[in-house]
Amino acid sequence: MAVKRRTSQDVLLSTALENFYNAAEEMGLEDDLVEILSRSERRVCVSIPVEMDDGSVRVFDGYRVVHSSALGPAKGGIRFHPQVSIDETEALAFMMTWKCSLAGIPYGGGKGGVCCEPLELSLKEKERITRTFAARIEPFVGAWTDVPAPDVNTGAQEMVWFMDTISKIRGQLEPAVFTGKPVPLWGSKGRNAATGLGVATCAIELLRVLGKDPKDTSVAVQGFGNVGSFTAKFLHDAGVKVVAICDITGTYYCKDGIDVNKAMEHTQKNPKRLLEGYTQPGLEKSDPTDLLYLDVDVLLPCAMEGAINKSNADKVKAKHIVEGANGPLTPEADEILRPKGIYIVPDFLANSGGVIGSYFEWCQNLAGFFWSEEEYNQRLTSIMRSNFQRVWEYSKEKKVEMRRAAFMVAIKRVADAVKMRGVFL
Ligand SMILES: NC(=O)c1ccc[n+]([C@@H]2O[C@H](COP(=O)([O-])OP(=O)(O)OC[C@H]3O[C@@H](n4cnc5c(N)ncnc54)[C@H](O)[C@@H]3O)[C@@H](O)[C@H]2O)c1
């Protein structure tokens, strides 16, 4: 490859670029496509002057990056965090391009963020930041250009403020510009469980291609928040034996299987949504990390990034892993586990139910017609199954591990779109 590789001081961006260049080289991607896809189409930096509750004015920095719109409008969340920077935002936009491409949905990749500490902000200050940021990026967002969503420290309330601000500036309701809205305000029934349903579907598909009956299978799910609890629930509903769940309060193990619905009811009653105090016959409680080392058929890390790393990967006894969280395995952990013949279903395949769910919300907003939760789940499951199948077959055909196969499938779809559309802007 004769391309001069772009680099960055930002660890996340430099990793995103390196991963892309390595996969592009392995695929034999043409140099002009490598040049085009190694850069973002648009990096917008804005200042956000905000009057604070004490009357002083603070100016925050905000960013919105579109890495690629070759396949459709850019899609990606907006985060509020003190470490947000333009390069980190660009790295996350890169990842969204590949995630949307792999998901088979008509979206490109984008990401946004505001550099702020939400813990130090009042609700009113957060609203003023959100609305001023929305006004500053207004020329760049739209249902057919760039469609943001919630991310770290933003949620349904922020999406309503964003939608309301853009709608007022444009003088018409603009529901399809943001996804992740609450059900009464153009949100979708089913979105809350979408990521977990997608993770569980991938695990069931993995068992299917390995010729294993879900009913003779044991799994352990790390994390019992949004992703972990719904992953465990859908696996449990499919007849899989969920022998262990955990959260920051501990590992909850039962050799005959956890009653996941009961555990979910328990966390719904807990003010912090924790498993603390959960009990059932035969339950054993231990440290949160113990779950990672159980001898199960499938381990599903659904809590946080870097959970399995070079210091603990050799203790993992699970036969296979499905990554529900973003980046739960470090590259070093990957290196340690791969020689053991473990199949690892990568995060941007396994947890793409969330972005597919956002796509459903956008479709419903554009049509002004809402689906039942049953229809939403049925469509999601069917897309996840075929996405899994595509990566599985590609990995067998090219004799590469699933993470690399997923990356190559994703890059190819975007590169083909760029090629067909031609080189003009
Ligand atoms: N929510 C989504 O739609 C979505 C979509 C894609 C990816 N993800 C990723 O999935 C992961 C989880 O997201 P979430 O929305 O479920 O978060 P969440 O905050 O709802 O839940 C996180 C859970 O992990 C547990 N946890 C945290 N640290 C732990 C530790 N050290 N040991 C054991 N348990 C621990 C928490 O107690 C909690 O139960 C994150 O990596 C997130 O980026 C989420």
PDBQT file of the ligand as one rigid body, heavy atoms in Angstrom, charges set to zero:
ROOT
HETATM    1  N1  LIG A 501     -27.496   0.936  26.103  1.00  0.00    +0.000 N 
HETATM    2  C1  LIG A 501     -27.292   0.710  24.799  1.00  0.00    +0.000 C 
HETATM    3  O1  LIG A 501     -28.210   0.775  23.968  1.00  0.00    +0.000 OA
HETATM    4  C2  LIG A 501     -25.919   0.332  24.316  1.00  0.00    +0.000 A 
HETATM    5  C3  LIG A 501     -25.725   0.143  22.933  1.00  0.00    +0.000 A 
HETATM    6  C4  LIG A 501     -24.458  -0.294  22.478  1.00  0.00    +0.000 A 
HETATM    7  C5  LIG A 501     -23.438  -0.493  23.408  1.00  0.00    +0.000 A 
HETATM    8  N2  LIG A 501     -23.654  -0.263  24.747  1.00  0.00    +0.000 N 
HETATM    9  C6  LIG A 501     -22.534  -0.521  25.661  1.00  0.00    +0.000 C 
HETATM   10  O2  LIG A 501     -22.894  -1.560  26.579  1.00  0.00    +0.000 OA
HETATM   11  C7  LIG A 501     -22.253  -1.364  27.846  1.00  0.00    +0.000 C 
HETATM   12  C8  LIG A 501     -23.290  -1.312  28.955  1.00  0.00    +0.000 C 
HETATM   13  O3  LIG A 501     -24.222  -0.274  28.675  1.00  0.00    +0.000 OA
HETATM   14  P1  LIG A 501     -25.592  -0.126  29.496  1.00  0.00    +0.000 P 
HETATM   15  O4  LIG A 501     -26.390   0.882  28.759  1.00  0.00    +0.000 OA
HETATM   16  O5  LIG A 501     -26.164  -1.462  29.817  1.00  0.00    +0.000 OA
HETATM   17  O6  LIG A 501     -25.043   0.534  30.855  1.00  0.00    +0.000 OA
HETATM   18  P2  LIG A 501     -25.774   0.553  32.287  1.00  0.00    +0.000 P 
HETATM   19  O7  LIG A 501     -25.142   1.673  33.023  1.00  0.00    +0.000 OA
HETATM   20  O8  LIG A 501     -27.254   0.504  32.130  1.00  0.00    +0.000 OA
HETATM   21  O9  LIG A 501     -25.335  -0.848  32.965  1.00  0.00    +0.000 OA
HETATM   22  C9  LIG A 501     -24.033  -1.186  33.280  1.00  0.00    +0.000 C 
HETATM   23  C10 LIG A 501     -24.072  -2.388  34.231  1.00  0.00    +0.000 C 
HETATM   24  O10 LIG A 501     -22.748  -2.862  34.430  1.00  0.00    +0.000 OA
HETATM   25  C11 LIG A 501     -22.523  -3.019  35.828  1.00  0.00    +0.000 C 
HETATM   26  N3  LIG A 501     -21.095  -2.842  36.093  1.00  0.00    +0.000 N 
HETATM   27  C12 LIG A 501     -20.344  -1.718  35.971  1.00  0.00    +0.000 A 
HETATM   28  N4  LIG A 501     -19.080  -1.969  36.337  1.00  0.00    +0.000 NA
HETATM   29  C13 LIG A 501     -19.036  -3.277  36.694  1.00  0.00    +0.000 A 
HETATM   30  C14 LIG A 501     -18.015  -4.133  37.170  1.00  0.00    +0.000 A 
HETATM   31  N5  LIG A 501     -16.776  -3.679  37.376  1.00  0.00    +0.000 N 
HETATM   32  N6  LIG A 501     -18.326  -5.434  37.400  1.00  0.00    +0.000 NA
HETATM   33  C15 LIG A 501     -19.572  -5.899  37.194  1.00  0.00    +0.000 A 
HETATM   34  N7  LIG A 501     -20.576  -5.136  36.765  1.00  0.00    +0.000 NA
HETATM   35  C16 LIG A 501     -20.313  -3.845  36.520  1.00  0.00    +0.000 A 
HETATM   36  C17 LIG A 501     -23.393  -1.963  36.478  1.00  0.00    +0.000 C 
HETATM   37  O11 LIG A 501     -23.648  -2.253  37.852  1.00  0.00    +0.000 OA
HETATM   38  C18 LIG A 501     -24.641  -2.084  35.605  1.00  0.00    +0.000 C 
HETATM   39  O12 LIG A 501     -25.430  -3.185  36.049  1.00  0.00    +0.000 OA
HETATM   40  C19 LIG A 501     -21.408  -0.105  27.651  1.00  0.00    +0.000 C 
HETATM   41  O13 LIG A 501     -20.140  -0.511  27.188  1.00  0.00    +0.000 OA
HETATM   42  C20 LIG A 501     -22.139   0.647  26.537  1.00  0.00    +0.000 C 
HETATM   43  O14 LIG A 501     -21.274   1.537  25.839  1.00  0.00    +0.000 OA
HETATM   44  C21 LIG A 501     -24.871   0.145  25.209  1.00  0.00    +0.000 A 
ENDROOT
TORSDOF 0
